[in-house]
Amino acid sequence: MVCRAWRNVIRATPQMWTSIAVNMERSDTGYPEFINSQFLRSGGLPLLVEVFSYPPPYRSLENPPVMRLFKIVNAHSNRWNCLETCLHPGILQYLHGNPETHTSLLEHILVKRYGSSSAYHVQDEFGMLNSNPSPTTVHLGDLSFGSIRISWHRVTHVEISSLSFDLDSYLALFASAQVMTHLTVQKLWFPHDALTSTPVVPIEHTTLRALKIYECGLALNPLLRALKLPCLEEIFIDYDYFAPLTDLITRSNCHLKRLTLAMSRNSNMPEDTKIDLLRLLEHTPSLVALMIQDFRHTNLLVDCLEPHSQGGSPTFPDAFTHEPELLPLLHTLVIRMSHGLEWHSTCIPNWVPAPVVEL
């Protein structure tokens, strides 16, 4: 609502109407006309359109008022620049654009549905009737790779949060999005046979620079085993089993610059895990920034860095024996501990570590 003095100015400024949110559960009589007026007030400018419904439990949305809202939104698909959806299973198919439109301005797509144990068998699909969007950013939530019909040749940033994303879909993503530079993967689950299977030849992807994986558990192992990423520069991972990550780095021969490790809150780190952590650090000599979250073994890291800062030998004689200094380029080290405590250090090569108390 705006005061009468500003009303004409607001209505005559189309830039103020280019972000439109459509609640598909609004059933009041004047709501479709209100949404349509918003589209009209934006003139011919590109739009950010959000189409959403409420979380379950929910009523059926396949009714005339909802179909009327879909018709209004679809009519302006030639101006969609950013599309965000969060809908009940089964109704995404009605968001298909204008059949008379043969071009698309879509740059950013976030397609998400409310997941539940009974929803995963419901086939949902997003696509434009007579155009093939070519976005740069794609976010899929609780949908499979085959549920979105787009051209992947311009996609640079991808985010996946879906139990419907199997290993084959994951590999198909790398084959399709060949200019992808940033990938975030969350909440994947694979059946037991996929956890031990590995492609005969890892897929080499030559443009991915940043990889973030969290809440994936054992699914992380086949994800990493299947890849070769020579241009990888940044990794975020929340898993304490470091051997697959070290293998990925050595197989890819990448020059990793930034590494974030989100450790489990288990205070008893197995000895093998400690060794794997040290081995990982020895195989990342190009690191300039290292962050370790929920880390309760600060003395382990100090003991690891101190011998090398004094010209000692590496932990493993067969690893980088030509370079005795561990993490020679590291400039920033951040350790986040329990209870919100955080410790920073910079200029690591010149740092002589002082005693650190484990928290």
C-alpha distance (Angstrom), angle and dihedral (degrees) to the residues before:
residue distance angle dihedral
M1 . . .
V2 3.79 . .
C3 3.80 131.8 .
R4 3.80 119.0 -96.6
A5 3.83 92.9 -108.8
W6 3.82 91.9 61.0
R7 3.79 99.1 34.2
N8 3.80 97.0 92.6
V9 3.81 91.8 45.5
I10 3.80 92.0 51.0
R11 3.79 93.6 47.6
A12 3.80 91.5 47.8
T13 3.83 93.8 52.8
P14 3.83 106.8 81.4
Q15 3.82 93.5 -175.3
M16 3.81 88.7 70.8
W17 3.81 91.8 61.8
T18 3.80 101.0 51.3
S19 3.84 95.3 100.2
I20 3.79 109.9 68.0
A21 3.81 126.9 176.9
V22 3.80 117.7 -164.2
N23 3.80 119.6 -161.8
M24 3.81 105.5 -155.9
E25 3.82 91.7 -162.2
R26 3.79 96.2 60.3
S27 3.79 106.2 112.4
D28 3.82 101.8 173.8
T29 3.78 114.0 125.0
G30 3.80 100.0 -117.5
Y31 3.80 97.8 45.6
P32 3.85 98.4 91.2
E33 3.81 90.5 50.6
F34 3.80 89.9 49.3
I35 3.83 91.9 52.4
N36 3.79 91.5 46.1
S37 3.81 90.6 51.4
Q38 3.80 89.7 53.5
F39 3.80 90.9 54.8
L40 3.80 90.9 48.4
R41 3.80 94.2 48.2
S42 3.81 91.0 56.4
G43 3.79 89.8 66.2
G44 3.79 112.4 -157.1
L45 3.81 96.0 -33.1
P46 3.84 123.1 128.8
L47 3.80 113.3 -93.5
L48 3.77 140.6 -139.7
V49 3.82 103.7 -147.9
E50 3.80 124.3 -171.0
V51 3.81 117.5 -169.7
F52 3.79 115.1 -174.2
S53 3.79 147.1 157.5
Y54 3.80 131.8 -163.9
P55 3.82 123.2 -87.3
P56 3.83 119.6 -94.1
P57 2.97 139.4 -49.6
Y58 3.74 87.7 70.9
R59 3.76 143.1 155.2
S60 3.79 124.7 -115.7
L61 3.80 113.3 -77.6
E62 3.79 96.2 -165.5
N63 3.81 94.8 103.0
P64 3.84 135.4 112.4
P65 3.85 98.0 -95.6
V66 3.81 91.6 52.8
M67 3.79 92.7 44.9
R68 3.80 88.2 52.5
L69 3.81 90.2 54.7
F70 3.81 90.8 49.6
K71 3.80 89.5 50.9
I72 3.80 91.4 53.5
V73 3.81 93.5 47.9
N74 3.81 92.8 45.1
A75 3.81 91.9 50.8
H76 3.81 90.2 67.1
S77 3.82 98.3 44.5
N78 3.81 91.5 119.5
R79 3.83 87.0 72.2
W80 3.81 99.6 44.3
N81 3.80 106.8 123.9
C82 3.80 98.5 159.6
L83 3.81 120.9 20.9
E84 3.81 122.7 -171.0
T85 3.79 122.5 179.9
C86 3.78 134.9 178.5
L87 3.79 108.5 173.1
H88 3.77 143.2 154.2
P89 3.82 117.0 -90.6
G90 3.78 113.6 -84.9
I91 3.81 103.0 26.7
L92 3.81 102.1 75.9
Q93 3.81 88.0 90.5
Y94 3.81 90.4 72.1
L95 3.81 91.8 63.6
H96 3.80 96.3 79.5
G97 3.79 106.7 128.4
N98 3.78 130.8 -122.1
P99 3.83 112.5 -39.1
E100 3.81 88.9 -145.8
T101 3.82 92.2 57.9
H102 3.80 115.7 91.6
T103 3.81 99.2 175.6
S104 3.79 133.6 59.2
L105 3.81 134.0 -154.6
L106 3.81 93.4 -167.8
E107 3.80 111.7 142.2
H108 3.81 101.0 158.0
I109 3.81 127.7 35.8
L110 3.80 126.9 -176.6
V111 3.80 109.3 178.8
K112 3.78 114.2 179.0
R113 3.76 136.1 156.6
Y114 3.77 132.1 -168.9
G115 3.78 106.7 -97.2
S116 3.78 126.4 -146.9
S117 3.78 136.8 158.9
S118 3.80 90.3 -96.3
A119 3.80 95.9 44.2
Y120 3.79 102.8 66.0
H121 3.81 93.8 79.6
V122 3.82 90.1 55.9
Q123 3.80 109.9 99.7
D124 3.78 111.7 -135.4
E125 3.77 124.9 179.6
F126 3.77 135.5 -178.5
G127 3.78 122.1 -158.4
M128 3.78 142.6 128.2
L129 3.80 117.1 -106.1
N130 3.80 99.7 -132.7
S131 3.80 105.5 5.5
N132 3.78 135.6 63.5
P133 3.82 112.2 -138.1
S134 3.79 116.6 -141.8
P135 3.82 105.1 -164.1
T136 3.79 129.6 174.4
T137 3.82 97.3 -145.1
V138 3.82 126.3 46.1
H139 3.81 128.9 179.0
L140 3.82 119.4 -177.4
G141 3.80 120.5 -169.1
D142 3.82 120.6 -171.9
L143 3.80 91.7 -19.3
S144 3.78 133.0 110.6
F145 3.79 125.5 -116.9
G146 3.81 91.3 -107.0
S147 3.81 92.3 55.2
I148 3.79 94.6 80.5
R149 3.80 122.8 63.8
I150 3.79 108.3 -158.0
S151 3.77 139.7 122.5
W152 3.80 108.6 -97.0
H153 3.80 98.2 -166.3
R154 3.86 94.0 100.3
V155 3.82 99.1 36.3
T156 3.81 111.4 121.6
H157 3.83 103.4 160.7
V158 3.82 123.0 47.3
E159 3.80 130.7 176.2
I160 3.81 121.9 -174.0
S161 3.79 126.3 -171.0
S162 3.76 106.9 163.4
L163 3.79 141.5 121.5
S164 3.82 86.0 -157.9
F165 3.81 91.8 67.5
D166 3.81 107.2 99.6
L167 3.80 127.1 -170.0
D168 3.81 93.7 -96.7
S169 3.81 90.2 53.4
Y170 3.78 89.8 49.1
L171 3.81 91.4 53.8
A172 3.81 91.1 44.2
L173 3.80 88.6 56.3
F174 3.80 91.4 59.6
A175 3.78 91.1 47.1
S176 3.82 92.4 49.9
A177 3.82 103.2 38.1
Q178 3.78 97.0 55.5
V179 3.83 95.9 162.0
M180 3.82 94.5 46.6
T181 3.81 111.0 137.7
H182 3.83 102.5 172.3
L183 3.81 127.8 40.2
T184 3.80 128.8 178.6
V185 3.80 117.8 -172.3
Q186 3.80 123.1 -172.0
K187 3.80 137.1 171.8
L188 3.78 100.7 1.5
W189 3.78 121.0 164.4
F190 3.80 126.3 -170.2
P191 3.83 129.5 -172.1
H192 3.78 116.7 -105.9
D193 3.81 95.5 -99.2
A194 3.81 90.6 56.9
L195 3.79 91.1 54.1
T196 3.80 91.2 66.5
S197 3.81 100.6 33.7
T198 3.79 120.6 97.3
P199 3.81 130.2 -175.8
V200 3.79 113.1 -106.7
V201 3.81 88.7 -123.3
P202 3.83 119.4 24.9
I203 3.78 115.0 -121.4
E204 3.80 110.6 -106.4
H205 3.79 113.9 -144.6
T206 3.78 112.7 -175.6
T207 3.82 103.3 -169.6
L208 3.83 106.0 46.8
R209 3.81 108.9 112.9
A210 3.82 104.4 163.3
L211 3.82 127.5 42.0
K212 3.80 124.8 -178.2
I213 3.81 120.5 -177.6
Y214 3.79 125.5 173.9
E215 3.80 140.2 155.3
C216 3.80 91.5 19.3
G217 3.82 101.2 113.8
L218 3.79 114.3 -176.9
A219 3.81 90.8 -3.2
L220 3.79 85.8 77.6
N221 3.81 92.9 74.7
P222 3.84 98.9 63.3
L223 3.81 89.8 39.4
L224 3.79 91.3 60.7
R225 3.80 97.8 35.7
A226 3.80 91.1 57.9
L227 3.81 95.8 57.8
K228 3.77 144.5 76.3
L229 3.81 112.1 -170.3
P230 3.82 112.0 177.9
C231 3.84 94.9 172.2
L232 3.82 96.6 49.3
E233 3.82 111.5 134.7
E234 3.80 105.2 160.3
I235 3.82 134.4 39.9
F236 3.80 133.5 179.9
I237 3.80 115.0 -174.3
D238 3.82 133.1 165.8
Y239 3.78 101.1 -161.8
D240 3.80 129.3 102.6
Y241 3.79 96.0 -147.3
F242 3.79 101.4 91.7
A243 3.81 102.2 171.4
P244 3.86 95.7 87.2
L245 3.80 90.0 49.4
T246 3.80 91.9 50.6
D247 3.80 89.9 48.3
L248 3.82 90.5 51.4
I249 3.80 91.4 51.7
T250 3.80 94.7 48.1
R251 3.82 93.1 42.9
S252 3.80 91.2 49.5
N253 3.81 95.1 43.3
C254 3.81 87.0 -144.6
H255 3.80 127.1 163.1
L256 3.78 102.0 -125.6
K257 3.82 113.3 -159.5
R258 3.81 105.2 173.5
L259 3.80 127.1 35.0
T260 3.81 129.4 178.5
L261 3.80 119.6 -173.6
A262 3.80 117.9 -170.4
M263 3.79 103.7 -162.1
S264 3.78 126.6 -156.0
R265 3.78 117.1 -103.2
N266 3.78 91.8 -116.8
S267 3.80 105.9 126.0
N268 3.81 92.9 -155.7
M269 3.78 107.4 72.8
P270 3.83 110.5 -168.5
E271 3.79 115.3 -119.3
D272 3.81 91.1 -118.6
T273 3.80 90.0 55.9
K274 3.80 90.8 52.3
I275 3.79 90.5 51.7
D276 3.81 91.0 47.5
L277 3.80 90.2 51.7
L278 3.80 92.2 52.4
R279 3.78 90.4 46.0
L280 3.81 90.0 51.7
L281 3.81 91.4 52.7
E282 3.80 91.4 48.7
H283 3.79 89.8 55.0
T284 3.82 93.5 52.3
P285 3.83 104.1 64.0
S286 3.81 91.7 149.8
L287 3.84 94.3 63.9
V288 3.80 115.1 128.4
A289 3.83 96.9 171.5
L290 3.80 129.8 33.2
M291 3.81 126.5 -179.9
I292 3.79 124.0 -177.1
Q293 3.80 117.5 -171.0
D294 3.83 126.3 -158.2
F295 3.80 88.9 5.9
R296 3.81 114.9 166.0
H297 3.78 98.0 174.5
T298 3.79 103.6 70.5
N299 3.80 92.1 146.7
L300 3.79 88.4 60.5
L301 3.79 90.6 59.3
V302 3.81 92.6 43.8
D303 3.79 91.4 50.2
C304 3.78 87.6 49.3
L305 3.81 95.8 50.9
E306 3.80 100.3 37.4
P307 3.84 100.2 66.3
H308 3.79 90.3 49.2
S309 3.81 93.3 47.8
Q310 3.81 86.1 56.7
G311 3.79 94.4 49.0
G312 3.79 97.6 -95.4
S313 3.79 126.6 154.0
P314 3.80 124.6 -92.0
T315 3.76 121.4 -91.6
F316 3.80 91.5 -114.3
P317 3.82 115.7 41.6
D318 3.82 93.3 -151.1
A319 3.81 94.4 53.5
F320 3.79 118.3 85.8
T321 3.80 93.4 -30.0
H322 3.79 88.1 167.3
E323 3.82 89.8 62.6
P324 3.82 111.7 49.8
E325 3.80 94.7 178.4
L326 3.79 114.9 91.1
L327 3.82 114.3 -135.7
P328 3.82 93.3 -6.2
L329 3.83 94.2 179.7
L330 3.81 97.7 43.7
H331 3.79 109.9 130.4
T332 3.80 103.6 163.9
L333 3.79 129.1 39.6
V334 3.81 121.3 179.1
I335 3.80 123.1 -177.1
R336 3.79 117.0 -172.0
M337 3.77 112.4 -164.6
S338 3.78 134.3 -175.6
H339 3.81 121.9 -67.6
G340 3.80 91.2 36.4
L341 3.82 95.9 -71.5
E342 3.77 115.3 150.1
W343 3.80 130.8 -171.9
H344 3.80 124.5 -162.6
S345 3.77 132.2 -170.1
T346 3.79 131.5 174.3
C347 3.79 134.3 -170.8
I348 3.80 89.8 37.9
P349 3.85 97.2 178.5
N350 3.82 89.3 64.6
W351 3.77 95.1 39.5
V352 3.81 119.6 112.8
P353 3.80 103.6 -161.8
A354 3.76 120.7 -127.6
P355 3.81 123.3 -150.9
V356 3.79 111.6 -69.8
V357 3.78 123.0 -155.8
E358 3.81 116.0 -137.1
L359 3.80 112.7 -123.8
